Amino acid sequence: MIAKDEGWPEAKGNEITRRRPYLEAALALCRVHMADHPSVISDLAERWGK
């Protein structure tokens, strides 16, 4: 979605260009967090009995 200029929820044209860096930054933060905590999903699943 980040690379495309269509299909953005409630955004068109310049609004997509304005929002793109925020989405890229959020994804970068998620990647860093997942790399720093690789077992978080399995730990939560074990804790919640799933």
DSSP file (Angstrom, degrees, kcal/mol; ACC not computed):
  #  RESIDUE AA STRUCTURE BP1 BP2  ACC     N-H-->O    O-->H-N    N-H-->O    O-->H-N    TCO  KAPPA ALPHA  PHI   PSI    X-CA   Y-CA   Z-CA
    1    1 A M    >         0   0    0      0, 0.0     3,-0.6     0, 0.0     5,-0.1   0.000 360.0 360.0 360.0 -38.1    0.0    0.0    0.0
    2    2 A I  T 3   +     0   0    0      1,-0.2    22,-0.1    21,-0.1    18,-0.1   0.891 360.0  47.0 -59.9 -40.1    2.8    2.4    0.8
    3    3 A A  T 3  S+     0   0    0      2,-0.0    -1,-0.2    17,-0.0     2,-0.2   0.694 100.9  81.9 -77.3 -18.6    4.3    2.3   -2.7
    4    4 A K    <   -     0   0    0     -3,-0.6     3,-0.0     2,-0.1     0, 0.0  -0.530  64.7-150.5 -90.5 155.3    1.0    2.7   -4.4
    5    5 A D  S    S+     0   0    0     -2,-0.2     8,-0.4     2,-0.0     2,-0.3   0.191  80.8  55.6-104.8  13.5   -0.9    6.0   -5.1
    6    6 A E  S    S+     0   0    0     -5,-0.1    -2,-0.1     1,-0.1     6,-0.1  -0.958  84.2  46.7-139.7 160.5   -4.3    4.4   -5.0
    7    7 A G        +     0   0    0     -2,-0.3    -1,-0.1     1,-0.3     5,-0.1   0.568  67.6 143.0  86.9  10.0   -6.2    2.3   -2.5
    8    8 A W    >   -     0   0    0      3,-0.3     3,-1.3    -3,-0.1     2,-0.3  -0.686  58.2-111.1 -81.9 133.5   -5.5    4.4    0.5
    9    9 A P  T 3  S-     0   0    0      0, 0.0     3,-0.1     0, 0.0    -1,-0.1  -0.484  92.2 -13.9 -66.0 125.4   -8.4    4.6    2.9
   10   10 A E  T 3  S+     0   0    0     -2,-0.3     2,-0.3     1,-0.1    -2,-0.0   0.771 115.5 103.1  56.1  32.4   -9.8    8.2    2.9
   11   11 A A    <   +     0   0    0     -3,-1.3    -3,-0.3     4,-0.0     2,-0.3  -0.998  39.0 169.0-145.6 141.3   -6.9    9.7    1.1
   12   12 A K    >   -     0   0    0     -2,-0.3     3,-1.9    -5,-0.1     4,-0.2  -0.982  53.3 -21.4-144.8 153.5   -6.2   10.8   -2.5
   13   13 A G  T >> S+     0   0    0     -8,-0.4     4,-1.4    -2,-0.3     3,-0.9  -0.175 129.6   9.0  56.0-125.9   -3.5   12.8   -4.3
   14   14 A N  H 3> S+     0   0    0      1,-0.3     4,-2.3     2,-0.2    -1,-0.3   0.761 124.3  64.9 -62.1 -26.6   -1.4   15.1   -2.1
   15   15 A E  H <> S+     0   0    0     -3,-1.9     4,-2.1     2,-0.2    -1,-0.3   0.881 101.1  50.4 -65.5 -36.9   -2.9   13.6    1.0
   16   16 A I  H <> S+     0   0    0     -3,-0.9     4,-2.1    -4,-0.2    -2,-0.2   0.937 110.4  49.5 -63.4 -46.5   -1.3   10.2    0.2
   17   17 A T  H  < S+     0   0    0     -4,-1.4    -2,-0.2     1,-0.2    -1,-0.2   0.877 112.3  48.6 -60.4 -38.5    2.0   11.9   -0.3
   18   18 A R  H  < S+     0   0    0     -4,-2.3     4,-0.4     1,-0.2    -1,-0.2   0.875 115.4  43.3 -69.3 -38.4    1.7   13.6    3.0
   19   19 A R  H >X S+     0   0    0     -4,-2.1     4,-1.8     1,-0.2     3,-0.8   0.754  92.6  83.1 -80.8 -25.3    0.7   10.5    4.9
   20   20 A R  H 3X S+     0   0    0     -4,-2.1     4,-2.5     1,-0.3     5,-0.2   0.865  88.1  51.3 -52.1 -47.8    3.3    8.1    3.3
   21   21 A P  H 3> S+     0   0    0      0, 0.0     4,-2.2     0, 0.0    -1,-0.3   0.856 108.5  53.1 -62.0 -32.4    6.2    9.0    5.6
   22   22 A Y  H <> S+     0   0    0     -3,-0.8     4,-2.3    -4,-0.4    -2,-0.2   0.916 110.6  46.0 -67.2 -42.3    4.1    8.5    8.7
   23   23 A L  H  X S+     0   0    0     -4,-1.8     4,-2.3     2,-0.2     5,-0.2   0.905 112.2  51.2 -67.6 -40.8    3.1    5.0    7.6
   24   24 A E  H  X S+     0   0    0     -4,-2.5     4,-2.1    -5,-0.2    -2,-0.2   0.909 111.3  48.5 -61.0 -42.0    6.7    4.2    6.7
   25   25 A A  H  X S+     0   0    0     -4,-2.2     4,-2.2     2,-0.2    -2,-0.2   0.901 110.1  51.2 -66.3 -41.5    7.8    5.3   10.1
   26   26 A A  H  X S+     0   0    0     -4,-2.3     4,-2.1     1,-0.2    -1,-0.2   0.912 111.4  47.7 -62.9 -42.2    5.2    3.3   11.9
   27   27 A L  H  X S+     0   0    0     -4,-2.3     4,-2.4     2,-0.2    -1,-0.2   0.882 109.3  53.3 -66.9 -37.7    6.2    0.1   10.0
   28   28 A A  H  X S+     0   0    0     -4,-2.1     4,-2.3     2,-0.2    -2,-0.2   0.917 108.9  49.8 -62.6 -42.3    9.8    0.7   10.7
   29   29 A L  H  X S+     0   0    0     -4,-2.2     4,-2.5     1,-0.2    -2,-0.2   0.908 110.1  50.9 -62.2 -42.5    9.0    1.0   14.4
   30   30 A C  H  X S+     0   0    0     -4,-2.1     4,-2.7     2,-0.2    -2,-0.2   0.913 109.7  50.2 -61.4 -42.9    7.0   -2.3   14.2
   31   31 A R  H  X S+     0   0    0     -4,-2.4     4,-2.2     2,-0.2    -2,-0.2   0.914 111.7  47.4 -62.5 -43.3    9.9   -4.1   12.5
   32   32 A V  H  X S+     0   0    0     -4,-2.3     4,-2.1     2,-0.2    -2,-0.2   0.926 113.2  48.5 -63.8 -44.4   12.4   -2.9   15.2
   33   33 A H  H  X S+     0   0    0     -4,-2.5     4,-1.6     1,-0.2    -2,-0.2   0.917 111.9  48.8 -62.5 -44.4   10.0   -4.0   18.0
   34   34 A M  H  < S+     0   0    0     -4,-2.7    -1,-0.2     1,-0.2    -2,-0.2   0.886 112.0  49.3 -64.5 -38.7    9.5   -7.4   16.4
   35   35 A A  H  < S+     0   0    0     -4,-2.2    -1,-0.2     1,-0.2    -2,-0.2   0.863 112.9  47.3 -67.4 -35.2   13.2   -7.9   16.0
   36   36 A D  H  < S+     0   0    0     -4,-2.1    -1,-0.2     1,-0.3    -2,-0.2   0.730 124.1  32.1 -77.7 -23.0   13.9   -6.9   19.6
   37   37 A H    ><  +     0   0    0     -4,-1.6     3,-1.6    -5,-0.2     4,-0.3  -0.545  68.7 161.9-132.1  66.0   11.1   -9.2   20.9
   38   38 A P  T 3  S+     0   0    0      0, 0.0     3,-0.2     0, 0.0     4,-0.2   0.715  75.4  47.2 -65.3 -20.9   10.9  -12.2   18.5
   39   39 A S  T 3> S+     0   0    0      1,-0.2     4,-2.8     2,-0.1     5,-0.2   0.298  76.5 107.4-103.5  11.8    9.0  -14.4   21.0
   40   40 A V  H <> S+     0   0    0     -3,-1.6     4,-2.2     1,-0.2     5,-0.2   0.884  80.8  47.1 -60.2 -40.7    6.3  -12.0   22.0
   41   41 A I  H  > S+     0   0    0     -4,-0.3     4,-2.5    -3,-0.2    -1,-0.2   0.944 114.9  44.7 -67.9 -47.3    3.5  -13.7   20.1
   42   42 A S  H  > S+     0   0    0     -4,-0.2     4,-2.3     1,-0.2    -2,-0.2   0.885 112.9  52.8 -65.3 -36.6    4.4  -17.2   21.2
   43   43 A D  H  X S+     0   0    0     -4,-2.8     4,-2.3     2,-0.2    -1,-0.2   0.921 111.4  45.5 -62.5 -43.8    4.8  -15.9   24.8
   44   44 A L  H  X S+     0   0    0     -4,-2.2     4,-2.5    -5,-0.2    -2,-0.2   0.899 111.1  52.6 -66.3 -40.3    1.3  -14.3   24.7
   45   45 A A  H  X>S+     0   0    0     -4,-2.5     5,-2.8     1,-0.2     4,-0.5   0.909 111.6  46.8 -61.9 -41.3   -0.2  -17.4   23.2
   46   46 A E  H ><5S+     0   0    0     -4,-2.3     3,-0.7     3,-0.2    -2,-0.2   0.915 112.5  49.6 -66.0 -42.4    1.2  -19.5   26.0
   47   47 A R  H 3<5S+     0   0    0     -4,-2.3    -2,-0.2     1,-0.2    -1,-0.2   0.890 115.9  42.0 -63.7 -39.5    0.1  -17.1   28.6
   48   48 A W  H 3<5S-     0   0    0     -4,-2.5    -1,-0.2    -5,-0.1    -2,-0.2   0.414 112.3-117.7 -91.4   1.7   -3.5  -17.0   27.2
   49   49 A G  T <<5       0   0    0     -3,-0.7    -3,-0.2    -4,-0.5    -4,-0.1   0.835 360.0 360.0  70.3  33.7   -3.6  -20.7   26.6
   50   50 A K      <       0   0    0     -5,-2.8    -4,-0.2    -6,-0.2    -5,-0.1   0.391 360.0 360.0-110.7 360.0   -4.0  -20.5   22.8
